[in-house]
């Protein structure tokens, strides 16, 4: 699966803070830009994993249809 999101990094006195425009809750910080980038990748993975777990818990054994959703946003 290929998903392209927009990472935004801001320089602060302590290093860098970063977030993903399209994914609320995916934010992080790092002493260097490289560290902030790596931390943001991990934050995105954790947010997606947590969202999947929440959906599984909410749906339980409910009969649902799951399918891939492909979008193009510019």
Secondary structure, 3 states (H helix, E strand, C coil): CCCCCCEEEEEECCEEEEEECCCCCCEEEECCHHHHHHHHHHHHHHHHHHHHHHHHHHHCCCCCCCCCCCCCCC
